[in-house]
């Protein structure tokens, strides 16, 4: 299972060091390319400016499941 966490930047390093100590958790790559961080920031700003453009995740998943019979 994969999850996404939103962690305060000031606590990220501490959290990452802790999570690495757990034998059932893997952190495959700590280095996120700068272009990817920039793109995420651009998308966040775009959604703040134009929230009506947001697509509901649950509705999207329901559409995909219906389309492919999942």
C-alpha positions as CSV (number, residue, x, y, z in Angstrom):
1,X,0.0,0.0,0.0
2,X,1.2,3.5,-0.8
3,X,0.1,6.6,1.0
4,X,0.8,10.3,0.6
5,X,1.5,12.5,3.7
6,X,1.4,16.2,4.2
7,X,4.1,17.0,6.7
8,X,5.3,20.4,7.9
9,X,8.6,21.2,6.2
10,X,10.2,21.9,9.6
11,X,9.4,18.4,10.8
12,X,10.1,16.5,7.6
13,X,13.7,15.5,8.3
14,X,12.8,14.2,11.7
15,X,9.9,12.3,10.4
16,X,11.9,10.8,7.6
17,X,14.7,9.6,9.9
18,X,12.1,8.0,12.2
19,X,10.2,6.3,9.3
20,X,13.4,4.7,8.0
21,X,13.8,2.9,11.3
22,X,10.6,0.9,10.7
23,X,11.4,-2.5,9.1
24,X,8.0,-2.6,7.4
25,X,8.4,0.8,5.6
26,X,10.6,1.5,2.6
27,X,11.6,4.9,1.4
28,X,12.8,4.2,-2.2
29,X,14.0,7.6,-3.2
30,X,14.5,10.7,-1.0
31,X,15.6,12.9,-3.8
32,X,12.7,14.6,-5.6
33,X,13.9,16.4,-8.7
34,X,13.5,20.2,-8.6
35,X,11.4,20.3,-11.8
36,X,8.9,18.0,-10.1
37,X,8.7,20.1,-6.9
38,X,8.2,23.2,-9.2
39,X,5.4,21.5,-11.1
40,X,3.6,20.5,-7.9
41,X,3.9,24.1,-6.6
42,X,2.6,25.4,-9.9
43,X,-0.4,23.1,-9.8
44,X,-1.2,24.0,-6.1
45,X,-1.1,27.7,-7.0
46,X,-3.3,27.1,-10.1
47,X,-5.9,25.2,-7.9
48,X,-5.9,28.0,-5.3
49,X,-6.5,30.6,-8.1
50,X,-9.0,28.4,-10.0
51,X,-10.6,26.0,-7.5
52,X,-13.5,25.3,-9.9
53,X,-11.0,23.5,-12.2
54,X,-10.4,20.8,-9.5
55,X,-11.6,17.3,-10.3
56,X,-13.2,15.3,-7.5
57,X,-11.0,12.2,-7.0
58,X,-13.8,9.9,-5.9
59,X,-16.0,10.8,-8.9
60,X,-13.0,10.2,-11.2
61,X,-12.3,6.8,-9.7
62,X,-16.0,5.9,-10.0
63,X,-15.9,6.9,-13.7
64,X,-12.8,4.8,-14.4
65,X,-14.3,1.8,-12.5
66,X,-17.5,2.1,-14.4
67,X,-15.8,2.5,-17.8
68,X,-13.5,-0.6,-17.3
69,X,-15.9,-2.7,-15.2
70,X,-13.7,-2.7,-12.1
